[in-house]
Amino acid sequence: MFSDAFKSALASARRAQALMCSDLLRIALPNRCALCGNLSQHRVCGACDTAPAETFGRRCPCCAATLESGANLAQLCGACLAAPPAFDATLVFADYAEPFDTLAQALKFSGQAGLGRWFADKLARQAMAADLKPDLLIPVPLSAQRLALRGYNQSWEIARPLARHLHVATGATYLRRLRDTQPQTEINDAQQRRHNVRGAFAIDARRAPSLAGLHVGLVDDVMTSGATLAEIARLLKRAGVARVSNLVALRTPSPQARLQQARSAIRTH
C-alpha cells in the first residue's frame, strides 16, 4: 500500500506533466475551441468566451436551483424552505447542460486541467457582480486514490485561479476525503445521496482553529443535489465557520427545469 504522502506527490507530478503536455500541444498544434470546434489559439475561442451563459431563469439564492417563473428573487426554493442546508448561499456559472457540460467533462476526465482557469474567470465575474467575497476558498477534495489516478483535483484547478481573481486566500489541505464514495450522479434518491457522503470528509485538526468566524467559499466543478456541499458545510459550521457559500461551475438542473428548457427550445424553433 502506498502512503497518502506518496500518492499526493505522484498526483502532483502527474498534474505537472499533464499541464506541460497540454501547453506544449496547444502551442505546437492547431487548437479547436472546446465549444464550437473552430480553430483558436485558446481552449475557448473569443466568440464563445464572450457569449452570455443561458442560466434558464432565476435561481434559489441558497442552493441555486432554478425558481419557477414569477417567484421572488429573494425567495428560497421549496426544498431549502422545507430542509435548510448547512450552507448559506450558492453561486453558479450555468446549468450542467450543452454546451458547458462538455467543458466540465473535459476538465474532469480528459486531462484538460487548464479549463479550470476558464471556469474560474467566469465565476469570478459573477462573484464580483454579486459582491460575494469569502475570506477563504476551499476546494472539495478527492480521495487519495482518485487523486493519484486522475493526477489533479478539478475543483482545486478552479479554486486557485478564482482565489487570485478575488484576492482571497485558498488552500487544499483544510479538508480531507476519508474514503471513496459512489458518484452522486449514479444515485437518484436524495436520502441515499446524503448517506453516501456522511462521514466521508474531515477537517485537518491543525487547520481547524484558523477557520473560526470566517466566511468560507466551497469550490466545486459540478453541483448535483448539493448533498456533498451540505455535508462539508455541516463540518465547517461545527468548526466555528460563520458562513459557507458555494462557488460552483455548473449546476445540474432539476427535472422541472429540464422540462422548462425543452419547452423554451420548442418555442424558439
C-alpha positions as CSV (number, residue, x, y, z in Angstrom):
1,M,0.0,0.0,0.0
2,F,1.3,3.4,-0.9
3,S,1.2,6.1,1.7
4,D,-1.1,9.2,1.3
5,A,2.1,11.4,1.0
6,F,3.4,9.3,-1.8
7,K,0.0,9.3,-3.6
8,S,-0.2,13.1,-3.2
9,A,3.4,13.5,-4.6
10,L,2.5,11.2,-7.5
11,A,-0.6,13.2,-8.2
12,S,1.3,16.5,-8.2
13,A,3.9,15.0,-10.7
14,R,1.1,13.8,-13.0
15,R,-0.7,17.1,-12.8
16,A,2.5,19.0,-13.7
17,Q,3.2,16.6,-16.6
18,A,-0.4,16.9,-17.9
19,L,-0.3,20.7,-17.8
20,M,3.1,20.8,-19.5
21,C,1.9,18.5,-22.3
22,S,-1.3,20.4,-22.7
23,D,0.5,23.7,-23.1
24,L,3.1,22.3,-25.5
25,L,0.4,20.8,-27.7
26,R,-1.6,24.0,-27.6
27,I,1.5,25.9,-28.9
28,A,2.7,23.3,-31.4
29,L,-0.6,22.2,-32.9
30,P,-3.7,23.9,-34.2
31,N,-6.2,24.1,-31.4
32,R,-10.0,23.9,-31.7
33,C,-12.5,25.7,-29.5
34,A,-13.9,23.2,-26.9
35,L,-17.3,24.6,-27.5
36,C,-17.8,25.4,-31.2
37,G,-14.9,23.5,-32.8
38,N,-13.5,26.4,-34.7
39,L,-9.7,26.9,-34.8
40,S,-8.5,29.0,-32.0
41,Q,-5.3,29.7,-30.0
42,H,-7.3,29.2,-26.8
43,R,-9.3,26.4,-25.4
44,V,-12.4,28.5,-25.8
45,C,-12.5,30.9,-28.8
46,G,-13.2,34.6,-28.4
47,A,-16.8,34.4,-29.8
48,C,-17.8,31.6,-27.4
49,D,-15.9,33.2,-24.5
50,T,-17.9,36.4,-24.7
51,A,-21.3,34.7,-25.4
52,P,-23.6,35.0,-22.4
53,A,-24.4,31.9,-20.4
54,E,-28.1,30.9,-20.6
55,T,-29.0,30.1,-17.0
56,F,-32.7,29.4,-17.7
57,G,-34.3,31.6,-15.2
58,R,-33.8,32.9,-11.7
59,R,-32.2,30.7,-9.0
60,C,-32.7,30.0,-5.4
61,P,-30.2,32.1,-3.5
62,C,-29.4,29.2,-1.2
63,C,-28.9,26.2,-3.5
64,A,-29.1,27.8,-7.0
65,A,-31.9,25.6,-8.1
66,T,-34.0,27.2,-10.9
67,L,-37.0,29.0,-9.5
68,E,-40.4,28.9,-11.1
69,S,-41.4,31.9,-13.2
70,G,-42.9,34.7,-11.1
71,A,-41.0,33.7,-7.9
72,N,-39.4,36.5,-5.9
73,L,-35.6,36.7,-6.4
74,A,-35.0,36.6,-2.7
75,Q,-37.3,33.6,-2.2
76,L,-35.9,30.2,-1.3
77,C,-36.9,27.1,-3.2
78,G,-39.3,24.7,-1.6
79,A,-36.5,22.2,-0.8
80,C,-34.5,24.8,1.1
81,L,-37.5,26.1,2.9
82,A,-38.5,22.5,4.0
83,A,-35.0,21.4,5.0
84,P,-32.5,24.3,5.1
85,P,-29.0,23.0,4.1
86,A,-25.9,23.8,6.2
87,F,-24.5,26.2,3.5
88,D,-25.9,29.7,3.2
89,A,-25.6,30.6,-0.5
90,T,-24.7,29.2,-3.9
91,L,-23.3,30.9,-6.9
92,V,-23.1,29.0,-10.2
93,F,-21.9,30.0,-13.7
94,A,-24.5,28.0,-15.6
95,D,-26.5,24.8,-15.8
96,Y,-24.8,21.4,-16.4
97,A,-26.1,21.2,-20.0
98,E,-25.0,21.8,-23.5
99,P,-22.6,23.2,-24.3
100,F,-20.8,23.7,-21.0
101,D,-21.2,20.1,-19.8
102,T,-18.6,19.1,-22.4
103,L,-16.1,21.5,-20.8
104,A,-16.7,20.1,-17.3
105,Q,-16.3,16.5,-18.6
106,A,-13.0,17.5,-20.4
107,L,-11.8,19.2,-17.2
108,K,-12.5,16.1,-15.1
109,F,-11.9,13.2,-17.4
110,S,-9.7,14.3,-20.3
111,G,-6.7,15.8,-18.5
112,Q,-7.6,19.4,-19.6
113,A,-6.8,20.9,-16.2
114,G,-6.4,24.3,-17.9
115,L,-10.2,24.6,-18.3
116,G,-10.3,25.2,-14.6
117,R,-8.9,28.7,-15.3
118,W,-11.7,29.4,-17.7
119,F,-14.4,28.4,-15.2
120,A,-12.6,30.4,-12.5
121,D,-12.7,33.5,-14.7
122,K,-16.5,33.1,-15.3
123,L,-17.2,32.5,-11.6
124,A,-15.0,35.5,-10.6
125,R,-17.0,37.8,-12.8
126,Q,-20.3,36.6,-11.3
127,A,-18.9,36.7,-7.7
128,M,-17.8,40.3,-8.1
129,A,-21.1,41.3,-9.7
130,A,-22.9,39.7,-6.7
131,D,-20.4,41.3,-4.2
132,L,-19.6,37.8,-2.9
133,K,-16.1,37.7,-1.4
134,P,-15.4,34.9,1.1
135,D,-12.4,35.1,3.4
136,L,-11.1,31.7,2.2
137,L,-11.7,29.4,-0.7
138,I,-11.6,25.6,-0.1
139,P,-11.9,23.1,-2.9
140,V,-14.0,19.9,-2.5
141,P,-11.3,17.3,-2.0
142,L,-10.8,14.0,-3.9
143,S,-9.8,10.8,-2.1
144,A,-6.1,10.0,-2.2
145,Q,-6.8,7.0,-4.6
146,R,-8.8,9.1,-7.1
147,L,-6.3,12.0,-6.9
148,A,-3.4,9.6,-7.7
149,L,-5.4,8.1,-10.6
150,R,-6.5,11.4,-12.1
151,G,-3.4,13.4,-11.4
152,Y,-5.2,16.5,-10.2
153,N,-8.3,17.7,-8.4
154,Q,-10.5,19.6,-10.8
155,S,-12.0,21.7,-8.0
156,W,-8.6,22.8,-7.0
157,E,-7.8,23.8,-10.6
158,I,-10.8,26.2,-10.3
159,A,-10.2,27.4,-6.8
160,R,-6.6,28.5,-7.3
161,P,-7.2,31.0,-10.1
162,L,-10.5,32.0,-8.6
163,A,-8.8,33.0,-5.4
164,R,-6.3,35.1,-7.4
165,H,-9.2,36.9,-9.2
166,L,-10.9,37.6,-6.0
167,H,-7.7,38.4,-4.0
168,V,-8.6,36.0,-1.2
169,A,-6.8,33.1,0.5
170,T,-7.1,29.5,-0.6
171,G,-5.8,26.1,0.4
172,A,-6.2,22.5,-0.5
173,T,-5.3,21.0,2.9
174,Y,-8.1,22.2,5.1
175,L,-10.3,19.2,4.1
176,R,-9.6,15.6,3.6
177,R,-11.7,13.0,1.9
178,L,-11.5,9.9,4.1
179,R,-12.9,7.4,1.6
180,D,-14.0,7.0,-2.0
181,T,-17.8,7.4,-2.4
182,Q,-20.1,6.3,-5.2
183,P,-20.5,9.1,-7.7
184,Q,-23.6,11.1,-6.7
185,T,-24.8,11.1,-10.3
186,E,-25.3,7.4,-10.0
187,I,-27.7,7.8,-7.1
188,N,-31.3,9.1,-7.7
189,D,-32.6,9.1,-4.1
190,A,-31.9,12.3,-2.1
191,Q,-31.7,10.4,1.2
192,Q,-29.2,7.9,-0.3
193,R,-27.1,10.7,-1.6
194,R,-26.8,12.2,1.9
195,H,-26.0,8.8,3.4
196,N,-23.4,8.2,0.6
197,V,-21.3,11.2,1.8
198,R,-22.0,11.2,5.5
199,G,-18.7,10.8,7.3
200,A,-16.7,10.9,4.1
201,F,-14.8,14.2,5.0
202,A,-12.8,15.5,7.8
203,I,-11.2,18.9,8.7
204,D,-7.5,18.9,9.3
205,A,-7.1,19.3,13.0
206,R,-4.2,21.7,12.6
207,R,-6.2,23.9,10.4
208,A,-9.5,23.9,12.3
209,P,-8.7,26.7,14.8
210,S,-8.0,29.1,11.9
211,L,-11.5,28.6,10.5
212,A,-13.4,30.1,13.4
213,G,-15.5,33.1,12.4
214,L,-14.6,33.0,8.7
215,H,-16.8,33.2,5.6
216,V,-15.7,30.1,3.6
217,G,-16.3,29.6,-0.1
218,L,-16.6,25.9,-1.1
219,V,-15.4,25.4,-4.7
220,D,-16.6,22.5,-6.9
221,D,-17.0,21.8,-10.6
222,V,-20.5,20.4,-10.6
223,M,-23.3,20.5,-8.1
224,T,-25.9,17.8,-8.4
225,S,-28.2,17.6,-5.4
226,G,-25.9,19.6,-3.1
227,A,-25.5,16.7,-0.6
228,T,-21.7,16.8,-0.8
229,L,-21.5,20.5,-0.2
230,A,-24.1,20.3,2.6
231,E,-22.1,17.6,4.4
232,I,-18.9,19.7,4.2
233,A,-20.7,22.8,5.2
234,R,-22.0,21.0,8.3
235,L,-18.5,20.1,9.3
236,L,-17.3,23.7,8.7
237,K,-20.1,25.2,10.8
238,R,-19.3,22.7,13.6
239,A,-15.7,24.0,13.5
240,G,-16.9,27.6,14.0
241,V,-17.2,28.9,10.4
242,A,-19.6,31.8,10.4
243,R,-20.9,31.5,6.8
244,V,-20.5,29.0,3.9
245,S,-21.0,30.0,0.3
246,N,-20.7,27.5,-2.6
247,L,-19.0,28.7,-5.8
248,V,-19.7,26.0,-8.4
249,A,-19.0,26.0,-12.1
250,L,-22.2,24.1,-13.2
251,R,-25.5,23.1,-11.5
252,T,-27.4,20.0,-12.6
253,P,-30.9,21.3,-13.5
254,S,-33.9,19.7,-11.8
255,P,-36.3,17.6,-13.9
256,Q,-38.7,20.5,-13.8
257,A,-36.0,22.9,-15.1
258,R,-35.1,20.5,-17.9
259,L,-38.7,20.4,-19.0
260,Q,-38.9,24.2,-19.0
261,Q,-35.7,24.3,-21.1
262,A,-37.2,21.8,-23.6
263,R,-40.4,23.9,-23.9
264,S,-38.3,27.1,-24.4
265,A,-36.3,25.4,-27.1
266,I,-39.5,24.3,-28.9
267,R,-41.0,27.8,-28.8
268,T,-37.8,29.3,-30.3
269,H,-37.8,26.9,-33.3
